[in-house]
Each structure stands twice: as structure tokens, then as C-alpha cells.
Amino acid sequence: MEIIKIDNIAAGNWHRDCELISLVYQLPDFQFEFKKDSDSKKWKVLFENPVAYKVTSEEFIGVGVLAKLPDDGSFFEVKDSEWVNEITDGDQSLKLKHFIFCFYEEIVEVLAEDLNFEDLF
């Protein structure tokens, strides 16, 4: 397992730099909006072919894969994820990625093929 920081303009600089505003899961779509505290910009994240998600309280940052997150950054991708392997049962034809988003109060994990960030203003 390898954890890679998603390093783009939307991502926060530290784990609690972003505040989750809304989360919408209405098949086949999954998306959420957040505000980045360090510059007050709002963003939307849209996922391509999402299959699963989980929301955890920020207090559980020290448990499981979350305990291995780098200190800097707020958005991550987990390569060779146990969760992906469990869901796909090792089927390599399924191109799922495991994303982790650290917000001020929540941690959101998503399994999807990919993601896109949209600037809200």
C-alpha cells in the first residue's frame, strides 16, 4: 500500500484545511462540495463511476489506513488499497481508485474510477 497526496489547487494544505459543505449520493452520481479555509474558495468534486463511500469522524484519523496518512495535505489516493482489493475480489479489469478526503470534522473515503474538481467561484 502506498498513499499519494493529491496535489492540486483545490486540495488543502493540512488535514483540517477544508470544510465539507454537502455530500450527494444519488445513483449513479456521487459528489460533494467543500470550502478551503486557507483561501475561502469553494469546490465541487465529481466522481466517475463511484461504487462505494464511507464517512468517518475526524477523531478516527489514527485508525487503519487513516493512521498512515501523511501529515501535510488533505486529499490522498491509496495505491494497492486493501478496500479496492476486497471490493473487486482481485479482478484487475475493474479500474477502481481509493480516494481519501480529510475535512475539518469528517473523513470521506470513496472508491471510483476517477474524479474531477470543479471551481464553484
Secondary structure as UniProt FT lines:
FT   STRAND          2..5
FT   TURN            9..10
FT   TURN            15..16
FT   STRAND          18..26
FT   TURN            27..28
FT   STRAND          29..36
FT   TURN            37..40
FT   STRAND          41..48
FT   STRAND          52..57
FT   HELIX           58..60
FT   TURN            61..62
FT   HELIX           64..68
FT   STRAND          75..79
FT   HELIX           82..88
FT   TURN            89..90
FT   TURN            92..93
FT   STRAND          97..102
FT   STRAND          106..112
FT   STRAND          114..119
//
